[in-house]
Amino acid sequence: MKNIKKLILGVGVFLFIMTSCSSDEMKYEPSVVRDYALQLNGNPWNINVGISTRPIFIYKDNGDYFGNYSSLYRFALEKGSYKFIASDIPVEMVPLPVNLNDFVVPQSVNADQKVNLSAVVPYGTPFEEKLTMNILTRTGTLRLKSKDIVADPGYAVIKTTVSVKRNGYKVSDETFVKGDMTVSRSKKTTTGGINYLDDFIVFQTDEAANNVTIRIEFMTADLVVVKTKEIEGSFPILGNGVTNIDFNLNDPDTPIIKDYVVTINGVVQTR
């Protein structure tokens, strides 16, 4: 009788352990993300085999950082709900693992960094639907080019300051942080302004209220300001686009530059 009781007790313990294990296995059983695709500004994109870049970032449903994955391989995640983002320049875009809700990409103070990030894509187990992440360029290029054919030897440095109305990009909801900011760059010139060319990468403007303005300071080699000019008006910036402004630096008696040509993505703009 005692043996039968021990046997029944042993079977009960065994069944309890098996049930607990099965419950844990169900809780932590991974689900494989099999079918996903990346795009860059609407075009298919992926990294080449052998490259260690990991463009996919995964966050928990509450926004906590979860992990960084390559797009070359399938990967398994514990059952649950997640949020995905992607970038073709992941090191530059996600330098630190912060909560997604606090993730803001600042305007580069040197105006030399693109912002390429997809929208946040919710994705949960059993991961049966295809996961598509379209990486969008949230910045555009302001390109300034001089048309001068006559040099001005009175200056040796051109300092250009661009005033912007957006100083950050909030990843969680694809919005821009509003706030006045200036980005500037100084370039030496040995040609008195002839062939001056400079690019500034800033956030897309979307509406006229966010357009950028431009001020130019002409300085000696010792950085003493000789004169200052502004380009009349304000200018739109398109995501993944180029706003090109051709103008003369050296026209005399022109503190406000009014004679210029604006070309956006190859199309000349009328004023």
HELIX and SHEET records of a PDB file:
HELIX    1   1 LYS A    2  TYR A   28  1                                  27    
HELIX    2   2 PRO A   90  MET A   93  1                                   4    
HELIX    3   3 LEU A  100  ASP A  102  5                                   3    
HELIX    4   4 ALA A  208  ASN A  210  5                                   3    
SHEET    1   A 2 PRO A  30  VAL A  33  0                                        
SHEET    2   A 2 PHE A  75  GLU A  78 -1                                        
SHEET    1   B 4 ASN A  43  TRP A  45  0                                        
SHEET    2   B 4 TYR A  36  LEU A  40 -1                                        
SHEET    3   B 4 LEU A 131  THR A 137  1                                        
SHEET    4   B 4 ASN A 116  SER A 118 -1                                        
SHEET    1   C 4 TYR A  65  TYR A  69  0                                        
SHEET    2   C 4 ILE A  56  LYS A  60 -1                                        
SHEET    3   C 4 SER A  81  ALA A  86 -1                                        
SHEET    4   C 4 VAL A 121  GLY A 124 -1                                        
SHEET    1   D 3 VAL A 104  PRO A 106  0                                        
SHEET    2   D 3 VAL A 157  LYS A 170 -1                                        
SHEET    3   D 3 THR A 175  LYS A 188 -1                                        
SHEET    1   E 5 VAL A 104  PRO A 106  0                                        
SHEET    2   E 5 VAL A 157  LYS A 170 -1                                        
SHEET    3   E 5 VAL A 212  MET A 219 -1                                        
SHEET    4   E 5 VAL A 225  PHE A 235 -1                                        
SHEET    5   E 5 ILE A 256  ILE A 257  1                                        
SHEET    1   F 5 LEU A 197  PHE A 203  0                                        
SHEET    2   F 5 THR A 139  SER A 146 -1                                        
SHEET    3   F 5 VAL A 242  PHE A 247  1                                        
SHEET    4   F 5 TYR A 260  ILE A 264 -1                                        
SHEET    5   F 5 VAL A 267  VAL A 268 -1                                        
END                                                                             
